[in-house]
Amino acid sequence: MHYQRICAACHGFDGSGVGRLGTPLAGAEILGLADADLVALIRKGRLPYDRHSKTGMLMPPRGGDPRFSDDDLADIVAYIRSW
């Protein structure tokens, strides 16, 4: 599963977050975005100085795996929503 392989290192296997590396995703405000907007966010990533950054840490584009297709990113969003 893509989430466990890449995203969990910062956001936790259960979405609870890992210290300053990644914010908790379970129940996060960001989940109010449409699926396409979440895919776009993961595709683009987030720079440490982004005004929406909660940790001030880099979230690399595509979670740091350039091989992730948009379908892979949509699978990650679906997995997160399944919590």
Buried (B, 14 or more C-beta within 10 A) or exposed (E): EBBEEBBBBBBBEEBEBBEEBBBBBEEBEEBEBEEEEBBEBBBEBBBEEEEEBBBEBBBBBBBBBEEBEEEBBBBBBEBBEEE
